[in-house]
Amino acid sequence: MKIRKDSWSSEEDNLLKELVLKKIEQGHTQLSAFQEASVLLGRSKQACAFRWNKNLRPTLVPKEVYPREVPDSTSLQNHLQLAMNSYDEMKQSYEEILKAHMSLKKEYELLENWLKQGMTYIGKRS
């Protein structure tokens, strides 16, 4: 089995855990912990954030701890309204693009016919 060059070691995991938990305890953001960890570990902030969210946090904080939000009907209606508006805008844009495409296609066909006539004319003169 091949081991990736950028695999996380248990020491790196532990350092990242300690940093994030310490920063949170001190009232700082996770982002500040990822920034500090990126410098210490020689990895990007994004890599640290991904490792924390995908591999480390789930082992420390089970999903059941987070209360499931029950969206109220108002927010659902707002979301649906936004989706419908977005759909209408997208449909309108599509129709405009289709119309422009058909116009360009017609112009292309006219130009192509003109060129064919010119080639035929040149061929007859030769």
C-alpha positions as a Python dict, from the first residue, in 0.01 Angstrom:
ca = {
    (1, 'M'): (0, 0, 0),
    (2, 'K'): (137, 339, -104),
    (3, 'I'): (141, 616, 157),
    (4, 'R'): (80, 969, 36),
    (5, 'K'): (360, 1219, 84),
    (6, 'D'): (117, 1467, 236),
    (7, 'S'): (-43, 1225, 484),
    (8, 'W'): (-115, 1365, 828),
    (9, 'S'): (84, 1219, 1116),
    (10, 'S'): (-69, 1167, 1458),
    (11, 'E'): (162, 1440, 1593),
    (12, 'E'): (26, 1686, 1336),
    (13, 'D'): (-331, 1583, 1419),
    (14, 'N'): (-265, 1634, 1790),
    (15, 'L'): (-108, 1975, 1732),
    (16, 'L'): (-402, 2083, 1519),
    (17, 'K'): (-653, 1957, 1779),
    (18, 'E'): (-473, 2136, 2062),
    (19, 'L'): (-450, 2462, 1868),
    (20, 'V'): (-814, 2465, 1763),
    (21, 'L'): (-945, 2373, 2106),
    (22, 'K'): (-715, 2626, 2276),
    (23, 'K'): (-820, 2905, 2041),
    (24, 'I'): (-1189, 2825, 2089),
    (25, 'E'): (-1142, 2822, 2468),
    (26, 'Q'): (-978, 3164, 2446),
    (27, 'G'): (-1272, 3298, 2248),
    (28, 'H'): (-1093, 3310, 1913),
    (29, 'T'): (-1222, 3169, 1588),
    (30, 'Q'): (-1135, 2838, 1428),
    (31, 'L'): (-998, 3038, 1137),
    (32, 'S'): (-731, 3191, 1358),
    (33, 'A'): (-635, 2841, 1472),
    (34, 'F'): (-610, 2721, 1112),
    (35, 'Q'): (-391, 3023, 1030),
    (36, 'E'): (-155, 2947, 1319),
    (37, 'A'): (-154, 2575, 1243),
    (38, 'S'): (-74, 2640, 879),
    (39, 'V'): (244, 2821, 978),
    (40, 'L'): (352, 2559, 1232),
    (41, 'L'): (268, 2259, 1013),
    (42, 'G'): (371, 2401, 677),
    (43, 'R'): (30, 2333, 530),
    (44, 'S'): (-238, 2563, 390),
    (45, 'K'): (-516, 2705, 607),
    (46, 'Q'): (-760, 2519, 384),
    (47, 'A'): (-582, 2187, 443),
    (48, 'C'): (-592, 2244, 819),
    (49, 'A'): (-961, 2339, 807),
    (50, 'F'): (-1045, 2035, 596),
    (51, 'R'): (-853, 1801, 827),
    (52, 'W'): (-1025, 1948, 1131),
    (53, 'N'): (-1378, 1938, 988),
    (54, 'K'): (-1355, 1604, 810),
    (55, 'N'): (-1139, 1392, 1041),
    (56, 'L'): (-1076, 1544, 1383),
    (57, 'R'): (-1389, 1732, 1489),
    (58, 'P'): (-1626, 1438, 1428),
    (59, 'T'): (-1423, 1226, 1672),
    (60, 'L'): (-1438, 1499, 1938),
    (61, 'V'): (-1789, 1634, 1892),
    (62, 'P'): (-2056, 1381, 1796),
    (63, 'K'): (-2325, 1501, 1555),
    (64, 'E'): (-2598, 1459, 1816),
    (65, 'V'): (-2454, 1750, 2013),
    (66, 'Y'): (-2560, 1994, 1742),
    (67, 'P'): (-2933, 2061, 1769),
    (68, 'R'): (-3117, 2001, 1446),
    (69, 'E'): (-3278, 2316, 1328),
    (70, 'V'): (-3636, 2289, 1220),
    (71, 'P'): (-3684, 2553, 957),
    (72, 'D'): (-3994, 2760, 999),
    (73, 'S'): (-4240, 2786, 715),
    (74, 'T'): (-4147, 3151, 652),
    (75, 'S'): (-3785, 3068, 575),
    (76, 'L'): (-3897, 2782, 352),
    (77, 'Q'): (-4131, 3014, 165),
    (78, 'N'): (-3854, 3273, 128),
    (79, 'H'): (-3615, 3007, 0),
    (80, 'L'): (-3874, 2878, -246),
    (81, 'Q'): (-3946, 3232, -366),
    (82, 'L'): (-3575, 3296, -423),
    (83, 'A'): (-3546, 2967, -610),
    (84, 'M'): (-3841, 3053, -832),
    (85, 'N'): (-3703, 3402, -903),
    (86, 'S'): (-3366, 3250, -987),
    (87, 'Y'): (-3533, 2997, -1215),
    (88, 'D'): (-3730, 3268, -1395),
    (89, 'E'): (-3414, 3477, -1443),
    (90, 'M'): (-3222, 3174, -1568),
    (91, 'K'): (-3503, 3082, -1810),
    (92, 'Q'): (-3515, 3437, -1943),
    (93, 'S'): (-3136, 3440, -1990),
    (94, 'Y'): (-3152, 3106, -2168),
    (95, 'E'): (-3419, 3234, -2405),
    (96, 'E'): (-3211, 3545, -2481),
    (97, 'I'): (-2903, 3333, -2548),
    (98, 'L'): (-3104, 3098, -2769),
    (99, 'K'): (-3239, 3394, -2967),
    (100, 'A'): (-2887, 3537, -3011),
    (101, 'H'): (-2761, 3193, -3114),
    (102, 'M'): (-3030, 3156, -3379),
    (103, 'S'): (-2951, 3503, -3514),
    (104, 'L'): (-2579, 3424, -3534),
    (105, 'K'): (-2655, 3090, -3698),
    (106, 'K'): (-2865, 3263, -3964),
    (107, 'E'): (-2588, 3518, -4028),
    (108, 'Y'): (-2332, 3238, -4048),
    (109, 'E'): (-2543, 3050, -4304),
    (110, 'L'): (-2582, 3366, -4516),
    (111, 'L'): (-2206, 3427, -4503),
    (112, 'E'): (-2136, 3063, -4588),
    (113, 'N'): (-2369, 3081, -4892),
    (114, 'W'): (-2208, 3407, -5003),
    (115, 'L'): (-1862, 3245, -4981),
    (116, 'K'): (-1980, 2940, -5177),
    (117, 'Q'): (-2119, 3167, -5450),
    (118, 'G'): (-1791, 3355, -5458),
    (119, 'M'): (-1593, 3034, -5486),
    (120, 'T'): (-1821, 2913, -5767),
    (121, 'Y'): (-1779, 3245, -5947),
    (122, 'I'): (-1400, 3230, -5907),
    (123, 'G'): (-1399, 2869, -6027),
    (124, 'K'): (-1593, 2959, -6343),
    (125, 'R'): (-1355, 3246, -6424),
    (126, 'S'): (-1049, 3026, -6401),
}
